[in-house]
Amino acid sequence: MRLDQFLSYSRLIKRRTQAKLACDNDTVFVDGLLAKASKEIKPGQKIKIEFTHKTLEVEVLEIPRGSVRKDKALELYRVLRDEKKTVELD
């Protein structure tokens, strides 16, 4: 499954177009390497997303087959790190 699809199905990012934009803007990493939206994702891989105000790192547990119900989306990954960023004001 493509990275942008996984991010959308797992609800880590709301929409697939937003997931693709995040990848294009160099804020998504797979196993420590910058990742394109088309990267194939497999169980066991680690995904890190650098949001504006937080860093989220997850481990892929399962690849969904088709669309996923909201309550089942949390079973697709395990959160490894959810760290808020401090914003410095000048």
Long-range contacts (C-beta under 8 A, 24 or more apart in sequence): 1-40, 1-41, 1-63, 1-64, 2-37, 2-38, 2-39, 2-40, 2-41, 3-28, 3-30, 3-35, 3-36, 3-37, 3-38, 3-39, 3-40, 3-41, 3-47, 4-37, 4-38, 6-41, 6-47, 6-60, 6-63, 6-64, 6-76, 7-47, 7-49, 9-64, 9-67, 9-68, 9-73, 9-76, 10-64, 10-68, 10-73, 10-76, 10-77, 11-70, 11-73, 12-47, 12-49, 12-56, 12-58, 12-77, 13-49, 22-49, 27-51, 46-80, 47-77, 48-81, 52-85, 53-84, 53-85, 53-87, 54-82, 54-83, 54-84, 54-85, 55-81, 55-82, 55-83, 55-85, 56-81, 56-82, 56-83, 57-81, 57-82
